[in-house]
């Protein structure tokens, strides 16, 4: 600005680049906590039981396939493909930039979805194509509704940690990388255009990395006197 105004000849900041702030590590819930959420008992009242059948299918799919909540509510029934035995499946996801990808669906998620679908067809209003719909309205759920239902489920399961849909996506990414080490495959399943976005999950499980180091390196630990 001073140069533009003729009050300075040289820009002292020339040649300097702003340092990017490091990305914060994503929050992760451990497997036991997810089991506590997903394996909680069926609610007592018929209405709440029906809602939980749908909600469990949503949460299982979020964790099974690493979907964004916007991708979840954008799914249509036709996006889901299940084999004749009901044991293998995949979902066609429309992500950022309107890009589509196919993501495998785990057996527990398939089981939950197959339990939910008969209820979904009873709720459907005017041929709505959405996979996950409102029981009362019979139309596509909103992202806000999914967020609220997850909080309800977490409270009912006695979980103190803040639970939100994107946390399940974080858990998917971290647990998949921890189990497979295949960064490229996880990038494809998450729908990341830049692999550096996926790499952030490699820094999450540092405790496990430390355990591997301590076990493998001959001079990682001190001998006892």
N, C-alpha and C positions, 0 to 999 in steps of 0.2 A: 504493500500500500504506500509506504514512504517513497519507494522508487517511482511509482506511478505519479505521486504528487511532486516529484522533483526534489525531495528533501533528503534523498540518500542515493549514492551511486552503486553501492554493493549490497547484495542480500547476504547477510552473514550466515543464513541457514542453508545456502546453496551447498549441495553435496551431502546433506544430512537426510536421513530417512526416519520417519516416525517408527518407533518400535511397536510392533503389535502386542497387545496384551495377550497373555497366554489364555487359551480356552480353558474354562473351568471343567474339571472332570465331572462326568455325569454321575448322578446318584444311582445306586444299585441296591436292590433288595436281594437277600440271599435265598437259596432254594427253599429253606424251611419256612420262611415267611410267605413265599408264594404258595407253598403247599397249604399253609394255614388259611390263605385267602381262597384258593380254588377248591379245597376239599372241605370247606365248612359245611355243617349240617344244613339240610333243607329247612327253610323257614316253616313255622307252624301253620300260618294261615294260607288258604288256597291261593289268594291273590298274590301274596308275597312269594309263594313257591313258584308260581308261573313266571313271575318277573325274574326270579333267580335262575330259572332254566335258561331264559334268554341272556341274562347278564353273564352267567357262567360261560356260555358259548362265546360271547363277545370277548371276555377277558382271556379265555383260553386261546382264542385266535390272535389277540394282540400279542400275547407272550409266545405262542407257537411260531408265528410268522413275522414278528417284528414290525407290524404295521403302524403307521401314524394314525391317530384317531380320526383325522379327516379322511384318510384312505378307508378306514373301517366303515364309517357311516356312508361312504360313497359306493360301497359294494352293492351289486345287484345279485339276485339269486343265480342268474346265468353266469356270474363270474366264478362260481364255485364248481369245481369238478371233482367228483368222488367216484372211485371205481366200484364195480358191481358188488364187491365184498364189503365195501364201506371201510376198508382198512388203509387205503392210500388216497391222497387227494392233493389238490393244488388250488390256488386262488389267483385270479387275474386281477392285479392291482393297478389302478391309475394313480400315479404319484405326481410329484412336482413337475411342472413343465408339460403336463398332460402325457407324460411318458408311462407306458405300461410295462409291467414285468410279471412273470409267473413265480410264485413263491410256494414251496411245499407247506402242507398243513399236517401237523403232528396227529398221532392217533388219538390222544386225549381230546384235542380240539375237535377232531372229526366226530368223536363220540358225543361230545356236548352239542355240536351243531345238529347232528341227526336227531337228538332228543328234542331240540328246540324247534325244528322245522314244522312238525305237525301243528304246534301252537301258532307259529307264524302265519300259516295259511288260514287259520281261523280268525286271526286278527286283521288280515289284509283288507284294505279299503280300496275299492275301485281299481283293482288290478295293479296296485303299487308294486313296483319291481324290486324295491329295496330288500336287501337281505335282513337287515335288522330294523324292526319297526316298533312303533309305540303301540302298546296294548290298547290304550284308550282311543287314540286317533287313527290307528291303522296305517300310518304313514311313516316315512323315513325318520329315524332318530337323528337328533342334532348332536354335535360334538359336546355341547354343554350337558345334554342329558346323560351321555356316557360318563362324563366326568363326575356328575352327581351320583350316578348309580355305583360307580367304583368307590366313592367315599362312603356310601351307605354300606356296601359290602365289607369294606375294611373295618368300619366301626362295629358291624355285627360280628365280625371275626375276632374282635378285640385287638386289632393291630394299631399300635400307636404311631408308627411311621407314616408320614404323609404319602398317600398313594394317589397317583394320577396316571392317566393312560400312557403318557410318554415314558414313564418309569418302566412300564412293562416292555416297551421297545428297547430301552437301555439294557434291561435284564437279558432280553433275547440276544442282543449284540454281544454283551460281555460273556454270557454263558456259552454262546456258540464259539466265540474266539478261544475261550478257555478250554473248551472241549476238543476243538478241531485245529486251531491255529491257522486256519485257511482264511486269510484276510480278504483275498479277492472274492471268494464265494460269499462271505458275509457282506461285503460291499454290494454285490449284486442283489442279495436278498433284501437289504435295507433300501436299495434304490438310491445310493449315494453316487453322484456324478464324479466326485473327487475322492480318491482313496484316502486322502489326508483326513477327511471327515471321519472315516471309519477307524483310522489309526488311533484316534483318541481313546478308543476302548481297549487298546493294548496296554494303556497305562493304568487302567482301573484295578486290575487284579495283581497289584504289586506284592500283596502278602503271599500269594501263591508263587510268584517269581522268586521271592526271597527264600521260600521253603525249598524250591528247586535248587537254588544256588547253594544253600547251606548243606543240602544233601549231596550235591554233586562235586563241589569244589573241595579238594583235599585240605586246604588251609582256610576254609570259610569259618570254622569254629575253633575255639581254643580247647586244648586238652585240659582235662581236670587235673589239678595237682594231686 
